[in-house]
Amino acid sequence: MNTKQYDISETQRSSTGGYFILSGKESISSSNQLQLYFRNQPSANGKYKVVPFEDNVPLNSNQMGIKVRIPTIGTYSSTGIADNTTWLSAPDADVTINAGKIKVSIPKMTTIIITSSYLDSVFLQGVLIEK
């Protein structure tokens, strides 16, 4: 299986549509973004359940959604599923706060993209550290 690592060079906070969003822009192409959606800005260390997030669903205070925007392909969304073999729920993401900065450890899980011409699913795993 091929893997690709994307390095984040810049992070940004925003609030829109009833969400707090922590975004990370890729260092090679800043239009590629990892976006972590929360109901509210995390203010304490904790675990968040990653939920299916294709349609911008309402989030509980202990849930998060993930979108990976790659303009040349489309937007991948979190599924909340660990893999396409067992179909078990993905482990929770760990959120830690240090000196007001947010760090999110994302466990390995599947993401999905549905376009007018195809459906694709890829794994996502990593750490986003707010700069």
C-alpha positions as CSV (number, residue, x, y, z in Angstrom):
1,M,0.0,0.0,0.0
2,N,1.3,3.4,-0.9
3,T,1.4,6.1,1.7
4,K,1.9,9.8,1.3
5,Q,2.8,12.2,4.0
6,Y,1.6,15.8,3.9
7,D,3.5,18.3,6.1
8,I,1.5,21.2,7.6
9,S,3.2,24.6,7.3
10,E,0.5,26.8,8.6
11,T,-2.6,26.5,10.9
12,Q,-5.6,28.7,11.2
13,R,-8.7,29.0,13.4
14,S,-12.1,29.9,12.2
15,S,-15.7,29.7,13.2
16,T,-18.4,29.3,10.6
17,G,-21.7,27.4,10.3
18,G,-21.9,26.7,14.0
19,Y,-18.5,25.0,14.1
20,F,-15.0,25.8,15.4
21,I,-12.6,24.8,12.7
22,L,-8.9,24.2,13.1
23,S,-7.3,24.1,9.6
24,G,-3.8,23.0,8.5
25,K,-2.4,24.0,5.1
26,E,0.0,21.7,3.4
27,S,3.6,23.0,2.9
28,I,3.9,22.2,-0.8
29,S,0.4,23.3,-1.9
30,S,-1.3,25.6,0.6
31,S,-4.6,24.9,-1.2
32,N,-4.6,21.4,0.2
33,Q,-6.1,21.6,3.7
34,L,-6.9,19.4,6.6
35,Q,-9.9,20.8,8.5
36,L,-10.9,19.6,11.9
37,Y,-14.5,20.6,12.9
38,F,-15.6,20.9,16.5
39,R,-18.9,22.1,18.1
40,N,-16.9,24.5,20.2
41,Q,-13.2,25.4,20.5
42,P,-11.5,22.7,22.7
43,S,-10.4,24.3,26.0
44,A,-9.2,21.2,27.8
45,N,-7.5,17.9,27.1
46,G,-9.9,15.2,26.0
47,K,-10.9,12.5,23.6
48,Y,-13.2,13.2,20.7
49,K,-15.2,10.6,18.7
50,V,-14.7,11.2,15.0
51,V,-18.0,10.9,13.2
52,P,-19.1,10.6,9.6
53,F,-19.0,14.1,8.3
54,E,-20.0,14.2,4.6
55,D,-23.0,16.5,5.1
56,N,-21.8,18.8,7.9
57,V,-23.8,17.1,10.6
58,P,-24.5,18.7,14.0
59,L,-21.8,17.8,16.5
60,N,-22.0,17.0,20.2
61,S,-19.4,18.5,22.5
62,N,-17.4,15.3,22.5
63,Q,-17.4,14.7,18.7
64,M,-15.4,16.0,15.7
65,G,-15.6,15.8,12.0
66,I,-12.7,15.8,9.5
67,K,-12.5,17.1,5.9
68,V,-9.4,16.9,3.7
69,R,-9.7,19.4,0.8
70,I,-7.6,18.7,-2.2
71,P,-8.9,21.0,-5.0
72,T,-7.5,18.9,-7.8
73,I,-9.5,15.9,-6.5
74,G,-12.2,17.0,-4.2
75,T,-13.0,16.8,-0.5
76,Y,-12.5,13.6,1.6
77,S,-14.7,13.4,4.7
78,S,-14.3,11.3,7.9
79,T,-16.3,8.1,8.1
80,G,-15.7,7.3,11.8
81,I,-14.7,3.8,10.6
82,A,-11.3,2.3,11.4
83,D,-11.0,0.3,8.1
84,N,-13.0,-1.3,5.3
85,T,-12.4,-4.8,6.5
86,T,-13.7,-5.0,10.0
87,W,-16.0,-1.9,9.8
88,L,-15.3,-1.2,13.5
89,S,-15.5,2.4,14.8
90,A,-12.2,4.3,14.7
91,P,-10.5,5.0,18.0
92,D,-11.1,8.5,19.5
93,A,-8.9,11.4,18.5
94,D,-6.8,12.8,21.4
95,V,-6.9,16.6,21.8
96,T,-4.4,18.3,24.1
97,I,-4.0,22.0,24.9
98,N,-0.6,23.4,25.7
99,A,-0.1,27.1,26.2
100,G,-3.4,27.8,24.5
101,K,-2.4,25.9,21.3
102,I,-4.3,22.8,20.2
103,K,-2.8,19.5,19.2
104,V,-4.9,16.7,17.7
105,S,-3.7,13.1,17.3
106,I,-5.9,11.5,14.7
107,P,-5.9,7.6,14.7
108,K,-5.8,5.6,11.5
109,M,-9.3,5.7,9.9
110,T,-11.0,5.8,6.5
111,T,-12.2,8.9,4.7
112,I,-14.5,8.9,1.7
113,I,-15.0,11.1,-1.3
114,I,-18.1,10.9,-3.6
115,T,-18.1,12.8,-6.8
116,S,-20.3,12.7,-9.9
117,S,-17.9,10.3,-11.5
118,Y,-16.4,8.1,-8.7
119,L,-16.3,7.0,-5.1
120,D,-12.9,6.7,-3.3
121,S,-11.8,5.8,0.2
122,V,-8.4,6.4,1.7
123,F,-6.8,6.2,5.1
124,L,-6.0,9.2,7.2
125,Q,-3.7,9.2,10.3
126,G,-1.6,11.9,11.8
127,V,-1.1,14.8,14.2
128,L,-2.1,18.4,13.7
129,I,-0.2,20.8,16.0
130,E,-1.4,24.4,16.0
131,K,1.3,26.8,15.2
